Structures are given as structure tokens and as C-alpha cells.
Amino acid sequence: MTPVSRTVIDLDSNSEALTLAGEHDAHLKILEQRLDCRLTLRGNVLILEGETDAVEKARAAIEELLTVIHGGRPLNPGIVESLMDIAINSSGKPSEVYGDVVWTHRGRQVGPRTVNQKLYVDAIRTNTITFGIGPAGTGKTYLATAMAVAAFFGKQVGRIILTRPAVEAGESLGFLPGTVSEKVDPYFRPLFDALYDMIDGEKLATLIEKGEIEVAPLAFMRGRTLNDSFIILDEAQNTSPEQMKMFLTRLGFGSKMVVTGDVTQIDLPHSRTSGLVTVPEVLQEIDDISIVHFDGHDVVRHKLVQRIVNAYKEHDDEVGAARARRSNPSGPRREGPGS
């Protein structure tokens, strides 16, 4: 017979109990499903019932969640799901991950929500150059922008430079109508969106006008030395190896660089190699450079996005395996009886 255990957690206040439960008990329902325990909240007392091992793990996970609540970080069902992913699927502590606040704007706190995101922001803090490689929705650009804004307003750097190659779906800037600014604006809209989330619009416009925040195509980086700057190269999968080398060698004194990209979304012609693909083999042994890889577990958008990312990865893996079999038809064969 499976041993059944029961344990009780005394909560500090009605407010803590309400936050833990969530609106219409939404958080409790997630916890019950993810922790494989029955949870009953009676006033300020939380009762856990289930198999002994499950109850012990659930208690540890809920105590981590209570540490997050005590730290004042807001909770919603998506965040509770992310924190349970950390508690269940990794060796990281949810309170350490979610307790790291990179930037706060108008009461909204920006920081890591997965173990890899925590590794990423820590890598940016401690290294001069950091690469964030992984699928869409993993917070690579958003967190890098938050780190840049924090460094700028913390007087660690004198300016922020955001750049990306103006290459998408085979389009060329020369064939787009308008001025240079009008041509590149669609390419940089995600970067502007992130900045507007972190800096008031009027203040941001002033900083851009003064050149303290610069958003420009990668081609505009050639021939420059970027001192006292926090520099982000976004969509780096669309750089050539030559462009990547050009960008990295713009690094000046007192600067940091963050390079982000998704090697599954390369828009270069098929005959051209992505500069981001070659980075791990070329640079991984160099000190003061960190490469952080993200996967589907780090997607912090709608849960359906995480499932889509994982489904495409599985499909790509199957297609790759099928191609490998076709390219090696004379591989190992199983001998039949009597062979």
C-alpha cells in the first residue's frame, strides 16, 4: 500500500494566504496539478496530503513560493507555472531566480523567470561579452535590454547601442521606400518596444536625440570603436561570420556586449553560413566570453508558444535524422535468419 502523508503549513497572514491561493484559487489549482498532492487552504493553514515523497517535495516547493511572496514579487498563474518548472525540473531555487530584479519601471519588475535566464543575467554581469542563443520567447533580448538600461542609469556605462542586421525574409533596405530611419524602423520595432517598457517615452526620446541611446543597423557599426557602452546585437543569426567578427572587434574600453539570436530562424540565403552558428566553436575557450543556451523550457510567453517551439524542435530533429539515414543508405543492417 502506498504510504500517505499529511503535513500542515501555517501562513503568516490572510494576505499571504490570498496571494498564495490566487484569484478564484487559480494558483492552488496549478500547485495541486504540478505537485501531485491534494492542497486544502483553511483560513491561514495550508494542508498537504498525498504520497510521502510527493508531500515532502510539495512542501519544499511551496516554501520557496512563500519566500517569493515575502520578497514582494507579484504572482500570476504564468509565473507560478514557471516557478514550479524550476522547483520540479531543475536544481535551481525559484526564490533565487525570481528574486533577482534587474530593473523596475512604474512598479513593474523585470528579471529572470527560469534557471537559464538567471544564468544569462549573471553571465552578463560577470563577463564582457555574452551570447544568448535560443528560440523565440525566451527573454534573450528583453533581459539584455533591461540589463543595458540598469547599467546606463546606474552610471556603469555612458550610452546604450542597439543594433541588428537589416536582413529578414530576403528583403533589402535599398528596395524599401523612405528615409534611412523609415527603412530601418520596422526592423527595430521589437527593440523600441522593450525600451518603452522600461523608460518613459518622453525620457527615451530625449536620450535618443542626445545620442545616449542609439539604435542603428549593423552596417553602421563598421569602422567604429565603442567605448563606455552597453551594446546589444539582436537577431545575430542573420549575420555572416565576417559581420560577426566585425561587430565583436568594435568592443572598446569600459563596454559590455550581448549578442542574441535563434539559429533555427536564419533568413540568410542558403549558401551563406550564419556567424552565430560558428560562435561556439570559435570563441568558447576564450575567457570573459560566456555562451548561454536557451530551450523550450525558457519560453515565458503563452504556454502554447512553448509547445509550438518544442513541436518544431521535435520535427526538425526527425527531419534531420531522416536526412542522415538517406545520406547513409549502406549503414548498419539487421541480419535476417540464416544470413
C-alpha positions as CSV (number, residue, x, y, z in Angstrom):
1,M,0.0,0.0,0.0
2,T,1.4,3.4,-1.0
3,P,2.2,5.4,2.2
4,V,0.0,8.5,2.5
5,S,1.3,11.6,4.3
6,R,-0.2,14.8,5.6
7,T,1.6,18.0,6.6
8,V,0.5,21.5,7.6
9,I,2.0,24.9,6.7
10,D,1.0,27.8,8.8
11,L,0.8,31.0,6.8
12,D,1.6,34.4,8.3
13,S,-1.5,36.3,7.3
14,N,-4.7,36.5,5.3
15,S,-2.9,38.5,2.7
16,E,-0.2,35.8,2.3
17,A,-3.0,33.1,2.0
18,L,-4.8,35.1,-0.6
19,T,-1.7,35.7,-2.7
20,L,-0.7,32.0,-2.5
21,A,-4.2,30.9,-3.5
22,G,-4.6,33.4,-6.4
23,E,-7.8,34.7,-7.8
24,H,-10.5,32.0,-7.8
25,D,-7.8,29.7,-6.3
26,A,-6.0,29.7,-9.7
27,H,-2.6,29.3,-8.1
28,L,-3.7,26.5,-5.8
29,K,-5.1,24.6,-8.8
30,I,-1.8,24.8,-10.6
31,L,0.1,23.8,-7.5
32,E,-2.2,20.8,-6.9
33,Q,-1.7,19.6,-10.5
34,R,2.0,20.2,-10.7
35,L,2.9,18.9,-7.2
36,D,0.7,15.8,-7.4
37,C,-0.8,16.5,-4.0
38,R,-4.1,17.5,-2.6
39,L,-4.0,21.0,-1.2
40,T,-6.6,22.4,1.2
41,L,-6.5,26.0,2.4
42,R,-8.4,26.7,5.6
43,G,-8.0,30.3,6.7
44,N,-4.3,30.7,7.2
45,V,-3.5,27.0,7.2
46,L,-2.5,25.0,4.1
47,I,-2.9,21.2,4.4
48,L,-0.9,19.0,2.0
49,E,-2.0,15.4,1.5
50,G,-0.6,12.6,-0.7
51,E,2.2,10.1,-1.1
52,T,5.0,10.8,1.3
53,D,7.7,11.7,-1.3
54,A,5.2,14.0,-3.2
55,V,4.2,15.8,0.0
56,E,7.9,16.4,1.0
57,K,8.7,17.8,-2.4
58,A,5.5,19.9,-2.4
59,R,6.3,21.4,1.0
60,A,9.8,22.4,-0.3
61,A,8.3,24.0,-3.4
62,I,5.6,25.9,-1.6
63,E,8.1,27.2,1.0
64,E,10.1,28.5,-2.0
65,L,7.0,30.2,-3.3
66,L,6.3,31.7,0.1
67,T,9.8,33.2,0.1
68,V,9.0,34.8,-3.3
69,I,5.8,36.2,-1.8
70,H,7.7,37.6,1.2
71,G,10.1,39.3,-1.2
72,G,7.2,41.3,-2.6
73,R,7.3,40.0,-6.2
74,P,3.9,39.8,-7.8
75,L,2.4,36.4,-8.8
76,N,0.1,35.3,-11.6
77,P,-0.7,31.9,-12.9
78,G,2.0,32.1,-15.6
79,I,4.7,32.9,-13.0
80,V,3.5,30.2,-10.7
81,E,3.9,27.7,-13.6
82,S,7.4,29.0,-14.3
83,L,8.4,28.7,-10.6
84,M,7.1,25.2,-10.4
85,D,9.1,24.3,-13.6
86,I,12.2,25.4,-11.6
87,A,11.2,23.6,-8.5
88,I,10.3,20.3,-10.2
89,N,12.6,20.1,-13.2
90,S,15.9,21.7,-12.1
91,S,18.3,22.1,-9.3
92,G,17.7,25.8,-9.1
93,K,15.7,27.6,-6.4
94,P,12.7,29.5,-7.5
95,S,13.2,32.2,-4.9
96,E,16.8,32.8,-6.1
97,V,15.7,33.0,-9.7
98,Y,12.6,35.1,-9.3
99,G,14.1,37.2,-6.5
100,D,16.7,38.7,-8.9
101,V,15.2,42.1,-10.1
102,V,17.1,43.6,-13.0
103,W,15.1,46.7,-13.5
104,T,11.9,48.3,-12.1
105,H,9.7,50.8,-14.1
106,R,6.4,52.1,-12.8
107,G,6.2,49.3,-10.3
108,R,6.8,46.6,-12.9
109,Q,9.8,44.4,-12.1
110,V,11.9,42.8,-14.8
111,G,14.1,39.8,-14.0
112,P,14.7,36.2,-14.8
113,R,11.9,33.6,-14.5
114,T,13.8,30.4,-15.5
115,V,17.1,28.9,-14.4
116,N,18.7,29.6,-17.8
117,Q,17.5,33.2,-17.7
118,K,19.2,33.6,-14.3
119,L,22.4,32.1,-15.7
120,Y,22.1,34.6,-18.5
121,V,21.8,37.7,-16.4
122,D,24.6,36.5,-14.1
123,A,26.8,35.9,-17.2
124,I,26.1,39.4,-18.4
125,R,27.0,40.8,-15.0
126,T,30.3,39.0,-14.9
127,N,31.5,38.8,-18.5
128,T,32.4,41.4,-21.1
129,I,30.7,39.5,-23.9
130,T,27.7,37.3,-23.5
131,F,25.9,35.3,-26.2
132,G,22.2,34.3,-25.6
133,I,21.2,31.6,-28.1
134,G,17.8,30.0,-28.2
135,P,14.2,30.1,-29.6
136,A,11.7,33.0,-29.6
137,G,10.1,34.0,-26.4
138,T,12.9,33.0,-24.1
139,G,13.6,36.6,-23.0
140,K,17.0,37.0,-24.6
141,T,16.6,40.5,-26.0
142,Y,14.2,41.7,-23.3
143,L,16.5,40.8,-20.4
144,A,19.6,42.1,-22.3
145,T,17.8,45.5,-22.8
146,A,16.8,45.6,-19.1
147,M,20.5,44.9,-18.1
148,A,21.5,47.7,-20.5
149,V,19.0,50.2,-19.0
150,A,20.1,49.3,-15.5
151,A,23.8,49.7,-16.4
152,F,23.1,53.1,-18.0
153,F,21.0,54.6,-15.2
154,G,23.5,53.1,-12.7
155,K,26.3,55.1,-14.4
156,Q,28.2,51.9,-15.3
157,V,28.2,52.9,-19.0
158,G,27.6,56.2,-20.8
159,R,25.4,55.0,-23.6
160,I,23.3,52.1,-24.9
161,I,23.8,50.9,-28.5
162,L,21.2,48.5,-30.0
163,T,21.9,47.0,-33.4
164,R,20.7,44.2,-35.6
165,P,21.3,43.1,-39.2
166,A,18.6,44.5,-41.6
167,V,18.1,41.2,-43.2
168,E,14.7,39.5,-42.9
169,A,13.0,37.1,-45.3
170,G,15.4,38.1,-48.1
171,E,14.4,41.8,-48.1
172,S,17.0,44.5,-48.7
173,L,16.9,48.1,-47.3
174,G,17.7,49.5,-50.7
175,F,14.3,48.4,-52.1
176,L,12.3,49.8,-49.2
177,P,10.7,53.3,-49.6
178,G,11.5,56.3,-47.3
179,T,14.5,57.7,-45.5
180,V,17.1,55.5,-43.7
181,S,15.2,56.0,-40.5
182,E,11.9,54.9,-42.1
183,K,13.6,52.0,-43.8
184,V,15.0,50.5,-40.6
185,D,12.2,51.3,-38.2
186,P,10.3,48.0,-38.8
187,Y,13.4,46.0,-38.1
188,F,14.0,47.7,-34.8
189,R,10.4,47.9,-33.5
190,P,10.9,45.0,-31.1
191,L,13.9,46.8,-29.5
192,F,11.9,50.0,-29.2
193,D,9.0,48.1,-27.6
194,A,11.4,46.8,-25.0
195,L,12.8,50.2,-24.3
196,Y,9.4,51.8,-24.0
197,D,8.6,49.1,-21.4
198,M,11.5,50.3,-19.3
199,I,11.8,54.0,-19.9
200,D,9.1,56.7,-20.1
201,G,8.5,57.7,-23.7
202,E,9.5,61.4,-23.3
203,K,12.7,60.5,-21.5
204,L,13.5,57.9,-24.1
205,A,13.1,60.3,-27.0
206,T,15.4,62.8,-25.2
207,L,18.1,60.1,-24.7
208,I,17.9,59.1,-28.4
209,E,18.1,62.7,-29.5
210,K,21.2,63.2,-27.4
211,G,22.8,60.0,-28.7
212,E,22.9,58.4,-25.3
213,I,20.7,55.6,-26.7
214,E,21.5,54.7,-30.3
215,V,19.5,52.2,-32.5
216,A,21.2,51.5,-35.8
217,P,21.7,48.8,-38.4
218,L,24.7,46.6,-38.0
219,A,26.3,48.1,-41.1
220,F,26.6,51.4,-39.3
221,M,29.0,49.8,-36.7
222,R,31.8,49.3,-39.2
223,G,35.0,51.3,-38.5
224,R,33.9,52.4,-35.0
225,T,35.3,51.7,-31.6
226,L,32.6,51.6,-29.0
227,N,33.9,52.7,-25.6
228,D,31.9,53.1,-22.4
229,S,28.9,51.5,-23.9
230,F,26.4,48.6,-23.4
231,I,26.0,47.1,-26.9
232,I,23.3,44.6,-27.9
233,L,23.4,42.8,-31.2
234,D,19.9,41.3,-31.8
235,E,18.9,38.7,-34.5
236,A,22.6,37.7,-34.8
237,Q,21.7,34.5,-36.6
238,N,21.4,36.8,-39.7
239,T,25.0,37.9,-39.6
240,S,27.7,36.3,-41.7
241,P,30.9,35.2,-39.9
242,E,32.6,38.3,-41.3
243,Q,29.9,40.6,-39.9
244,M,30.1,38.8,-36.6
245,K,33.9,39.3,-36.4
246,M,33.5,43.0,-37.5
247,F,30.9,43.6,-34.7
248,L,32.9,41.9,-31.9
249,T,36.0,43.8,-32.8
250,R,34.2,47.1,-32.2
251,L,34.5,46.5,-28.5
252,G,36.1,49.4,-26.7
253,F,37.2,50.1,-23.1
254,G,34.6,50.1,-20.4
255,S,32.0,48.4,-22.6
256,K,29.8,45.2,-22.5
257,M,28.4,43.3,-25.4
258,V,25.4,41.0,-25.5
259,V,24.7,39.0,-28.7
260,T,21.3,37.3,-29.1
261,G,19.8,35.1,-31.8
262,D,17.9,31.9,-32.7
263,V,19.9,29.6,-35.0
264,T,16.6,27.9,-36.1
265,Q,15.4,31.2,-37.7
266,I,18.1,32.1,-40.1
267,D,17.0,34.3,-43.0
268,L,20.3,34.4,-44.9
269,P,20.5,32.8,-48.4
270,H,21.0,29.0,-48.0
271,S,24.6,29.3,-49.5
272,R,25.7,31.6,-46.6
273,T,26.8,30.5,-43.2
274,S,25.4,32.2,-40.1
275,G,28.0,34.0,-38.0
276,L,26.1,32.9,-34.8
277,V,26.4,29.2,-35.7
278,T,30.2,29.4,-35.8
279,V,30.5,31.3,-32.5
280,P,30.6,28.3,-30.0
281,E,33.4,26.5,-31.9
282,V,35.4,29.7,-32.4
283,L,35.0,31.5,-29.1
284,Q,34.1,29.1,-26.4
285,E,37.6,28.7,-25.0
286,I,38.2,32.5,-24.6
287,D,38.0,33.9,-21.1
288,D,35.5,36.7,-20.3
289,I,33.1,35.4,-23.0
290,S,30.0,33.4,-22.0
291,I,27.6,31.5,-24.2
292,V,24.2,30.7,-22.6
293,H,21.8,28.4,-24.5
294,F,18.0,28.5,-24.0
295,D,15.4,25.9,-24.9
296,G,11.6,25.5,-24.9
297,H,11.5,25.4,-21.1
298,D,12.7,29.0,-21.1
299,V,9.8,30.3,-23.1
300,V,7.9,32.8,-20.9
301,R,5.2,33.7,-23.3
302,H,1.8,31.9,-23.5
303,K,2.2,28.2,-22.7
304,L,1.1,27.4,-26.2
305,V,4.2,29.2,-27.6
306,Q,6.4,26.8,-25.5
307,R,4.5,23.8,-27.0
308,I,4.9,25.2,-30.5
309,V,8.7,25.7,-30.0
310,N,9.1,22.2,-28.7
311,A,7.0,20.7,-31.5
312,Y,9.1,22.4,-34.2
313,K,12.3,21.2,-32.5
314,E,11.0,17.6,-32.5
315,H,10.0,17.9,-36.1
316,D,13.4,19.4,-37.1
317,D,15.1,16.5,-35.2
318,E,13.1,13.9,-37.0
319,V,13.8,15.6,-40.4
320,G,17.5,15.7,-39.6
321,A,17.5,12.1,-38.6
322,A,15.7,11.1,-41.8
323,R,18.2,13.0,-43.9
324,A,21.1,11.3,-42.2
325,R,19.6,7.9,-42.9
326,R,19.1,8.8,-46.6
327,S,22.6,10.1,-46.9
328,N,24.0,6.8,-45.5
329,P,21.8,4.1,-47.0
330,S,24.6,1.5,-46.5
331,G,24.6,1.9,-42.8
332,P,24.2,-1.0,-40.3
333,R,21.6,-3.5,-41.3
334,R,19.9,-6.2,-39.2
335,E,20.8,-9.6,-40.5
336,G,17.9,-11.9,-41.1
337,P,17.7,-15.6,-40.1
338,G,20.1,-17.8,-41.9
339,S,22.3,-14.9,-43.2
